[in-house]
Amino acid sequence: MLRRLLLIEEDALSVEASLYRLLTRERGFACERETWESFEAEKLAEFEADLVVTVTPSHRKYSLDFHEWLRTHPIRAPVLVILPQEPGERLLRSASESGDDFLLCPVRDEELQCRLARLLGEQVDAERAVHRKLNIELGLEQLVGEAPGFLQETAKIPAIASSRAPALLLGETGTGKELCAHAIHSLSPRHVGPFVPVDCGTMPEQLLENELFGHVRGAFTDAHSDQKGLAAMADGGTLFLDEIDSLTLAAQSKLLRFIEDGTYRPLGAQKYESADVRLVTATNRDLEDCSRAGTFRRDLFFRLNVLPLRLPPLRKRREDIVLLANHFLKCVGASREKKLTPSALRILQNHDWPGNVRELYNVVRRAVAFSGGSAILPVHLGLGASEETHSNECAFNAGRQRAIESFERQYVEDLLRKHHGNVTRAAFDARKDRRVFGRLLKKYQIDRLDL
């Protein structure tokens, strides 16, 4: 699609003639020309231009009047002012106050190109080109979006993929962190190697270290044979650790060593082993806050945060909601039979999407299943709960959480009294690991000596 440009000039001047040729032939603008003598500033309100370029005429009053009009009638399009070599203080000040940028004659082609690119936001165009490349070459159709913030972040993927340094993917649950991790692996020199994803948040604390680094025979009661860990399985490829904040401090310490020199020690082993692994991690929490709270090693955070990629939540890229919804209709094979009505689209655009893109995908799947005809209506989305209902649900969840915390606190205090403040015995009685029991003491600020 051609960009529309309005060029306001004075007739029969060579600089304007060459500028027009440059803009139409080399830059490919759909360029409309106006002369200062016949131009009426009010036309700008009707002309939908992507850019306005003004060349200061010999009768400078035209320019001064136009700049004064711009100050009181702001327009959507950016304005580039071409000034004479010696504009004078008044004209220079007027242009700088009303225009978005200015150039002095003689105009050099390369400088003009640079200013045009900046005013037209062509960095976003470059990011969009990277985004299209990711979709076409890797088949990552799920990376759907046109929001500048989203494009700016996904455009970093090729640079991150070409590096060996750890990458840290940040963003709320459901924003597409694992999808980006796949893209990083697929574009990297390690794409022929394995991609091993690990959800640290779903693994029991006692098994996490074993899953990552494996064990040798006899390391514990049921260890009848050696078992490779996920780090060894990812050798030559990419190890993706999701919910990295869930790692225990002990596991964090071993991961730090693994990042530093690529070595690790399986449970029960007498020697260290090595694996050549590119590490990509992800979290929906602020690791700096976690490090200040003492739950995440600060030195590990610095080692992981070399190449950060922050994915925006869906509520901050609302212009992508319709694109994504229609894309998901295609994904579920319903784009020909089903259409989202305008009222349904409005509901989608006004929803806050706490579950982000993943929640939108599930809402579209539900709507396709529940809509009997070809039209998807608001009632099929399942998002029609009133504010009162939402408020009641929040109050119920908050009350349930308070009840759980009250029970946990009372239970821990009763066990400590029973065992006269002995944490080890209390933890054994509760059938919990001593460290887990200790975290409960810390969580509820219980001093065993006061009981």
Buried (B, 14 or more C-beta within 10 A) or exposed (E): EEBBBBBBBBEEEEBBEEBBEBBBEEBEBEBEBBBBEEBEBEEBEEEEBBBBBBBBBEEBEBBBEBBBBBEEEEBEBBBBBBBBEEBEEEBBEBBBEBBBBBBBBEBEEEEBBEBBBBBBEBBBEEBBEBBEBBBEEBEBEBBBBEBBBBBBBBBBBBEBBEEEEBBBBBBBBBBBBBBBBBBBBBBBEBBEBBBBBBEBBEBEBEEBBBBBBBBBEEBEEEBEEBBBBBBBBBBEBBBBBBBBBBBBEEBBBBBBEBBEEBBBBBBBBEEEBEBEBBBBBBBBBEBEEBBEEEBBBEEBBEBBBBBBBEBBBBEEBBEBBBBBBBBBBEBBEBBEEBBBBEEBBEBBEEBEBEBBBBBBBBBBBBBBEEBEEEEBBBBBBEBEEEEEEEEEEEEEEEEEEEEEEEEEBEEBBEBBEEBEBBBEBBBBBBEBBBEEBBBBBEEBEBEBEEB
